[in-house]
Amino acid sequence: MSSRCTNPRPLLLSAAAVALIALSPSPFLAQTPNPVDATAALAAAQEALRTTGPEAALAVVEDALRQGKRAWEVYDLQGQLLQDLGQDRQAETAWRRALQVNPQAKSPRASLARSRVQAGLWLEAVELYQEALAAAPDDVDAGLALARLYWDHQQTARAAEVVRALAEAHPDEAAVQLALAEEFAGGLPAETLEPALKHGLTQADEGVRLAVLKALGRLYTSQGRGEEASAMYAAALPIELQRQGTVSAECFEGALEPQERAARDAMRAALASLAAVEDGTVARERAHRQLAALGAQIEQLSTTLDGIEVSADLATQKASRALGYSRLAEAVDAATGFLDTGDAALSALATENFRAAAQVLSETAPGVWREAP
């Protein structure tokens, strides 16, 4: 997994700082009407950053601090500007001062933690988030940041324990459900992961539900629970299409794969029985049963495929699959006719249709239909 903590920080104000800026633009600090107002100081720094650059903005911030405007947001902005100018140590000092003013402030803590990670001191970043959680156990952001730190540094068990605790304490928190589904599912035992993910299916946010459905699909697939996996992917398909205007190969294949595997096995069994009937070594009743089973599999597959609305890029693949299912159905009809009449021509048609169907499906789902019988 790629690290989330080593990306360069863009030259932007923190969300907290931006939130404090007045709606109307303000000139530089010397021209602000209220020198003790931190909001005006931050607005002045924003204006200086926009019109002149980070050096001018830093001068405005430091002038504000000399005038006593020691809000944590001002220290936070000072740290950001110092880091943008390559003065990492001074930036960390500014962020520590921001935390002294407001120990619960999230932006300076996150910036300080990132800086510590970039310096190769990720355990110090862990301590920062542990301190935050000790002071505010319900701080979901700090908990997720701590889990990501552990995960990025191959401390999978510790990351999983943090995420498990978050999922138990905040089962309805969308950010926790999303992180659980997209980032940490591979690190939790199935007995913990499955109920936590299932709870995420109640989320109002469709993006969260989509991630949870796909995570459950992967979980069930890994456990050999094909029908349940297929149901999860099938439920994810319309959400994915509506939100993204396209359907991922994961969802499309996942919705069909378990049923296709069952149909493949049934097809091979039916073909083997057909050949054995011709040799006189298998009773026709058994071959009839196997053909009936394959017919049921094909009908279920066709119903599932018809119910999947796909984007344009998958339309050709859907049509190819439908052609393969159609040829399988023709093969079943021909084979059934052979069993009833003993017509060798129908036997040959059944065999040819089986092979034609398997060829079509092997081209559209090579992981399922590995070779024609």
HUFENCOR-V936475 format. One record per backbone hydrogen bond with DSSP energy under -0.5 kcal/mol. NH is the residue of the N-H (numbers start at 1). CO is the residue of the C=O. If there is no record, write none. Layout:
nh=NH co=CO
nh=NH co=CO
//
This chain:
nh=12 co=10
nh=18 co=14
nh=19 co=15
nh=20 co=16
nh=20 co=17
nh=21 co=17
nh=21 co=18
nh=31 co=28
nh=32 co=29
nh=35 co=33
nh=37 co=34
nh=38 co=36
nh=41 co=37
nh=42 co=38
nh=43 co=39
nh=44 co=40
nh=45 co=41
nh=46 co=42
nh=47 co=43
nh=48 co=44
nh=49 co=45
nh=50 co=46
nh=51 co=47
nh=52 co=48
nh=53 co=48
nh=57 co=53
nh=58 co=54
nh=59 co=55
nh=60 co=56
nh=61 co=57
nh=62 co=58
nh=63 co=59
nh=64 co=60
nh=65 co=61
nh=66 co=62
nh=67 co=63
nh=68 co=65
nh=69 co=64
nh=70 co=68
nh=74 co=71
nh=75 co=71
nh=76 co=72
nh=77 co=73
nh=78 co=74
nh=79 co=75
nh=80 co=76
nh=81 co=77
nh=82 co=78
nh=83 co=79
nh=84 co=80
nh=85 co=81
nh=86 co=83
nh=87 co=82
nh=88 co=86
nh=91 co=87
nh=92 co=88
nh=93 co=89
nh=94 co=90
nh=95 co=91
nh=96 co=92
nh=97 co=93
nh=98 co=94
nh=99 co=95
nh=100 co=96
nh=101 co=97
nh=102 co=98
nh=105 co=102
nh=109 co=105
nh=110 co=106
nh=111 co=107
nh=112 co=108
nh=113 co=109
nh=114 co=110
nh=115 co=111
nh=116 co=112
nh=117 co=113
nh=118 co=114
nh=119 co=115
nh=120 co=117
nh=121 co=116
nh=124 co=121
nh=125 co=121
nh=126 co=122
nh=127 co=123
nh=128 co=124
nh=129 co=125
nh=130 co=126
nh=131 co=127
nh=132 co=128
nh=133 co=129
nh=134 co=130
nh=135 co=131
nh=136 co=132
nh=139 co=136
nh=140 co=138
nh=143 co=139
nh=144 co=140
nh=145 co=141
nh=146 co=142
nh=147 co=143
nh=148 co=144
nh=149 co=145
nh=150 co=146
nh=151 co=147
nh=152 co=148
nh=153 co=149
nh=153 co=150
nh=154 co=151
nh=155 co=150
nh=156 co=154
nh=159 co=155
nh=160 co=156
nh=161 co=157
nh=162 co=158
nh=163 co=159
nh=164 co=160
nh=165 co=161
nh=166 co=162
nh=167 co=163
nh=168 co=164
nh=169 co=165
nh=170 co=166
nh=173 co=170
nh=174 co=172
nh=177 co=173
nh=178 co=174
nh=179 co=175
nh=180 co=176
nh=181 co=177
nh=182 co=178
nh=183 co=179
nh=184 co=179
nh=187 co=184
nh=188 co=185
nh=192 co=189
nh=193 co=189
nh=194 co=190
nh=196 co=192
nh=197 co=193
nh=198 co=194
nh=199 co=195
nh=200 co=196
nh=200 co=197
nh=201 co=197
nh=201 co=198
nh=202 co=199
nh=203 co=200
nh=209 co=205
nh=210 co=206
nh=211 co=207
nh=212 co=208
nh=213 co=209
nh=214 co=210
nh=215 co=211
nh=216 co=212
nh=217 co=213
nh=218 co=214
nh=219 co=215
nh=220 co=216
nh=221 co=217
nh=222 co=218
nh=223 co=219
nh=224 co=221
nh=225 co=220
nh=226 co=224
nh=229 co=225
nh=230 co=226
nh=231 co=227
nh=232 co=228
nh=233 co=229
nh=234 co=230
nh=235 co=231
nh=236 co=232
nh=237 co=233
nh=238 co=234
nh=239 co=235
nh=240 co=236
nh=241 co=237
nh=242 co=238
nh=243 co=239
nh=244 co=240
nh=245 co=241
nh=246 co=240
nh=252 co=248
nh=253 co=249
nh=254 co=250
nh=255 co=251
nh=256 co=252
nh=256 co=253
nh=257 co=253
nh=258 co=254
nh=260 co=256
nh=261 co=257
nh=262 co=258
nh=263 co=259
nh=264 co=260
nh=265 co=261
nh=266 co=262
nh=267 co=263
nh=268 co=264
nh=269 co=265
nh=270 co=266
nh=271 co=267
nh=272 co=268
nh=273 co=269
nh=274 co=270
nh=275 co=271
nh=276 co=272
nh=277 co=273
nh=278 co=274
nh=279 co=275
nh=280 co=276
nh=280 co=277
nh=281 co=276
nh=282 co=276
nh=287 co=283
nh=288 co=284
nh=289 co=285
nh=290 co=286
nh=291 co=287
nh=292 co=288
nh=293 co=289
nh=294 co=290
nh=295 co=291
nh=296 co=292
nh=297 co=293
nh=298 co=294
nh=299 co=295
nh=300 co=296
nh=301 co=297
nh=302 co=298
nh=303 co=299
nh=304 co=300
nh=305 co=301
nh=306 co=302
nh=307 co=303
nh=308 co=305
nh=309 co=307
nh=310 co=308
nh=314 co=311
nh=315 co=311
nh=315 co=312
nh=316 co=312
nh=318 co=314
nh=319 co=315
nh=320 co=316
nh=321 co=317
nh=322 co=318
nh=323 co=319
nh=324 co=320
nh=325 co=321
nh=326 co=322
nh=327 co=323
nh=328 co=324
nh=329 co=325
nh=330 co=326
nh=331 co=327
nh=332 co=328
nh=333 co=329
nh=334 co=330
nh=335 co=331
nh=336 co=332
nh=337 co=333
nh=338 co=334
nh=339 co=335
nh=340 co=336
nh=341 co=337
nh=342 co=338
nh=344 co=342
nh=347 co=343
nh=348 co=344
nh=349 co=345
nh=350 co=346
nh=351 co=347
nh=352 co=348
nh=353 co=349
nh=354 co=350
nh=355 co=351
nh=356 co=352
nh=357 co=353
nh=358 co=354
nh=359 co=355
nh=360 co=356
nh=361 co=357
nh=362 co=358
nh=363 co=359
nh=363 co=360
nh=364 co=360
nh=365 co=361
nh=368 co=365
nh=369 co=365
nh=370 co=368
//
